[in-house]
Amino acid sequence: MNLVVSAIAQGILWSIVSLGLFISFRILNVADMTTEGSYPLGAAVCVISIHLGVSPILAIFFSILAGMLAGAITGFFITVCRIPSLLAGILTMTALISINLRVMKRPNLSLLSYETIFDLRKLIIDSKYLNTIFIGFLIILILIILMYLFFKTEIGQALIATGDNKKMAVTMGICTDKMTVLGLMLANGIVALAGAILAQNNGYADINSGLGVIVIGLVAIIIGEIIFGRSTFLMRLIYTVFGAIIYRLLLLVVLKINFIDANDFKMISALLIALLLSLPTIKAKIRKG
């Protein structure tokens, strides 16, 4: 039972990454590899800030600002330097490896004996995983409300229009370059937020923690769309959270299969992700008959 509750807790926390990717992949239609650098950047900034005596909550805000700066750099490469989005993200991600090392001054840094936001669990429910779910749910709720309200604004609608059809957006007087930079800043700020939250939950930050993050986040979006279908903007955000939880539960099922060796976990995870990402194509072919 504890394993199931733990998987749900991890799914809720990892869904923050998916919500960030939702902006870059689904709204802007940009293949942004910056994610794999901004995630460990958020973790690094958060952990080093706590080490320097900053409160855990304020450290999270520093991480968000660092992630937004990373997104702005990628946006600069795309809009000013006219570098293709995929390559621009890879360039920023590569540079962030060195930056993360400079921030932490080592490959990984522990939060052992330091207070985190999850120490609030002692004041709420006397259960590690249930309190992680509670705090994670609270963060997700605030994040979804803020995203929903933002994309209802004129700027938010301009951002959506930029992703839907750039040429049409330009004719409407929208500066698509500014919207692209803004979207990438928001997306990577949220991803860095996820890095900060998960670093506090795990108790450490590691420069290699961003490896595969973009795929994990994208799978949650795909699962949500496949199972629940496309609906209103708000419901799509909620479905993304459910997608992340379902993905974590699927990984738990894979781990519980006795004939699978622990060393094969990464390979099995990769195959599972490939299958999930292929589901829309498989579903379309089945419909065609």
C-alpha positions in Angstrom: 0.0 0.0 0.0 2.9 2.4 0.9 4.3 1.8 -2.6 1.1 2.9 -4.3 0.8 6.0 -2.1 4.4 6.8 -2.8 3.9 6.4 -6.6 0.9 8.7 -6.4 2.9 11.3 -4.4 5.7 11.2 -7.0 3.2 11.4 -9.8 1.8 14.6 -8.3 5.2 16.2 -7.9 6.4 15.2 -11.4 3.2 16.6 -12.9 4.7 20.0 -12.3 7.2 19.3 -15.0 4.4 18.2 -17.3 2.5 21.5 -16.7 5.7 23.4 -17.7 6.1 21.3 -20.8 2.4 21.8 -21.7 3.2 25.5 -22.3 6.2 24.9 -24.6 5.0 21.7 -26.4 1.3 22.1 -26.5 0.7 25.9 -26.5 3.9 27.2 -28.2 4.5 24.1 -30.3 8.3 24.4 -29.6 10.5 21.4 -29.0 12.4 22.9 -26.0 15.3 20.8 -24.8 16.1 23.5 -22.2 13.9 21.5 -19.9 16.7 19.0 -19.2 18.9 21.8 -18.0 16.4 24.0 -16.2 15.1 21.1 -14.1 18.5 20.5 -12.4 19.1 24.3 -12.4 16.0 24.7 -10.2 17.2 22.0 -7.9 20.7 23.4 -7.7 19.6 27.0 -7.0 17.1 25.8 -4.4 19.5 23.6 -2.5 22.4 26.0 -2.5 20.1 28.8 -1.4 18.9 26.7 1.6 22.6 26.0 2.4 23.1 29.7 2.5 20.4 30.2 5.0 17.5 31.1 2.7 14.1 29.9 3.7 12.8 26.9 1.7 9.9 28.8 0.2 12.1 31.8 -0.8 14.6 29.3 -2.3 11.8 28.0 -4.6 11.1 31.5 -5.9 14.9 31.9 -6.7 14.7 28.6 -8.6 11.7 29.9 -10.6 13.6 33.0 -11.5 16.7 31.0 -12.6 14.5 28.8 -14.8 12.8 31.8 -16.4 16.3 33.2 -17.2 17.3 29.9 -18.8 14.1 30.0 -20.9 14.8 33.6 -21.9 18.3 32.6 -23.2 16.7 29.9 -25.3 14.1 32.4 -26.5 16.9 34.8 -27.4 18.6 32.1 -29.5 15.4 31.4 -31.3 14.0 34.9 -31.9 17.2 37.0 -32.3 19.9 34.6 -33.4 17.3 32.6 -35.5 18.7 29.3 -34.3 16.2 26.4 -34.7 14.3 25.7 -31.5 15.6 22.2 -31.0 19.2 23.3 -31.4 18.7 26.4 -29.3 17.4 24.3 -26.4 20.3 21.9 -26.7 22.8 24.8 -26.6 21.2 26.2 -23.4 20.9 22.8 -21.9 24.6 22.1 -22.5 25.6 25.5 -21.1 23.5 24.8 -18.0 25.6 21.7 -17.1 28.6 24.0 -16.4 26.4 26.6 -14.7 24.8 24.0 -12.4 28.3 22.8 -11.4 29.3 26.4 -10.7 26.2 26.9 -8.6 26.7 23.8 -6.4 30.5 23.7 -6.8 30.1 19.9 -7.0 28.1 17.3 -8.9 25.5 16.8 -6.1 24.6 18.5 -2.9 22.6 17.1 0.0 19.9 18.7 2.2 20.5 16.4 5.1 19.8 18.2 8.4 18.4 21.2 6.5 14.7 22.2 6.8 12.5 21.9 3.7 8.9 22.7 2.9 8.1 19.0 3.5 9.0 19.4 7.1 5.5 21.0 7.4 4.2 17.4 7.1 4.8 17.1 10.9 2.2 19.8 11.4 -0.4 18.3 9.1 -0.6 14.4 8.9 1.6 11.9 10.6 2.5 10.1 7.4 5.4 10.9 5.1 3.6 10.0 1.8 0.2 11.4 2.7 1.7 14.7 3.6 3.8 14.8 0.4 0.5 14.2 -1.5 -1.1 17.0 0.5 1.7 19.6 -0.1 2.1 18.5 -3.7 -1.7 18.8 -4.3 -1.7 22.3 -2.8 1.2 23.4 -5.1 -0.5 21.9 -8.2 -3.8 23.5 -7.3 -2.2 27.0 -7.0 -0.2 26.4 -10.2 -3.3 25.3 -12.3 -5.4 28.2 -11.0 -2.6 30.7 -11.9 -2.1 29.1 -15.4 -5.8 29.1 -16.1 -6.2 32.7 -15.1 -3.1 33.8 -17.0 -4.2 32.2 -20.3 -7.6 33.9 -19.9 -5.8 37.3 -20.2 -5.1 39.2 -23.4 -1.4 38.2 -23.1 -2.2 34.6 -22.5 -4.5 34.5 -25.5 -1.8 36.1 -27.6 0.6 33.4 -26.5 -2.0 30.7 -27.5 -2.5 32.5 -30.9 1.3 32.5 -31.4 1.5 28.7 -31.0 -1.6 28.1 -33.1 -0.6 30.1 -36.1 2.3 32.6 -36.1 1.4 34.2 -39.4 -2.2 34.8 -38.3 -1.0 36.1 -35.0 1.3 38.7 -36.8 -1.7 40.0 -38.8 -3.5 40.5 -35.5 -0.7 42.8 -34.3 0.9 40.2 -31.9 4.7 40.3 -31.5 5.3 36.6 -31.9 9.0 36.8 -30.9 8.1 38.4 -27.6 5.4 35.8 -27.0 7.8 33.0 -27.8 10.3 34.3 -25.3 7.6 34.8 -22.7 6.2 31.3 -23.2 9.7 29.7 -22.9 10.3 31.7 -19.7 7.1 30.5 -18.2 7.6 26.9 -19.2 11.2 26.7 -17.8 10.2 28.6 -14.7 7.6 26.0 -13.9 10.1 23.2 -14.8 12.7 24.8 -12.4 9.9 24.9 -9.8 9.5 21.2 -10.2 13.3 20.7 -9.8 13.2 22.8 -6.6 10.2 20.9 -5.1 11.6 17.4 -6.0 15.1 18.3 -4.7 13.5 19.2 -1.3 11.4 16.1 -1.4 14.4 13.8 -2.3 16.8 15.6 0.0 19.5 16.4 -2.6 20.2 18.0 -6.0 22.2 16.4 -8.7 23.4 17.8 -12.0 22.4 14.6 -13.8 18.8 14.7 -12.5 17.5 16.3 -15.7 18.3 13.3 -17.8 15.1 12.1 -19.5 12.9 14.7 -17.7 11.5 16.0 -21.0 10.3 12.6 -22.0 8.8 11.8 -18.6 6.9 15.1 -18.7 5.7 14.6 -22.2 4.4 11.1 -21.5 2.2 12.4 -18.8 0.6 14.9 -21.3 0.1 12.1 -23.9 -1.4 9.7 -21.3 -3.9 12.4 -20.2 -4.9 13.1 -23.8 -5.3 9.4 -24.7 -7.3 8.4 -21.7 -9.4 11.5 -21.2 -9.4 13.0 -24.6 -9.0 16.7 -25.5 -11.4 19.0 -23.6 -11.4 22.5 -22.2 -8.1 24.2 -21.3 -8.6 23.7 -17.6 -9.5 20.0 -18.0 -6.4 19.4 -20.1 -4.3 20.8 -17.3 -6.0 18.5 -14.8 -5.7 15.5 -17.1 -2.0 16.1 -17.4 -1.7 15.7 -13.6 -3.7 12.4 -13.8 -1.4 11.3 -16.6 1.7 11.8 -14.5 0.1 9.8 -11.6 -0.9 7.0 -14.0 2.6 6.9 -15.5 4.1 6.4 -12.0 1.6 3.7 -11.2 2.6 1.9 -14.5 6.2 2.1 -13.5 5.3 0.5 -10.1 3.6 -2.4 -11.9 6.7 -2.9 -14.0 8.9 -2.9 -10.9 6.6 -5.5 -9.2 7.0 -8.0 -12.1 9.4 -10.6 -10.6 11.1 -11.7 -13.8 12.4 -8.2 -14.6 15.9 -7.5 -13.2 16.5 -4.2 -11.4 19.3 -3.4 -13.9 16.7 -3.5 -16.7 14.6 -0.8 -15.2 15.9 2.0 -17.5 15.4 -0.2 -20.6 11.9 -1.2 -19.5 11.0 2.5 -18.7 12.2 3.5 -22.2 10.1 0.8 -23.8 7.1 1.8 -21.8 7.5 5.4 -22.7 8.0 4.5 -26.4 4.8 2.5 -26.3 2.8 5.3 -24.6 4.1 7.9 -27.1 3.1 5.5 -30.0 -0.5 5.1 -28.7 -1.9 8.1 -30.6 -0.6 6.7 -33.9 -1.8 3.2 -33.0 -5.2 4.6 -32.0 -5.6 6.5 -35.2 -4.7 3.4 -37.3 -7.3 1.3 -35.5 -10.0 4.0 -36.2 -9.1 3.9 -39.9 -9.6 0.2 -39.8 
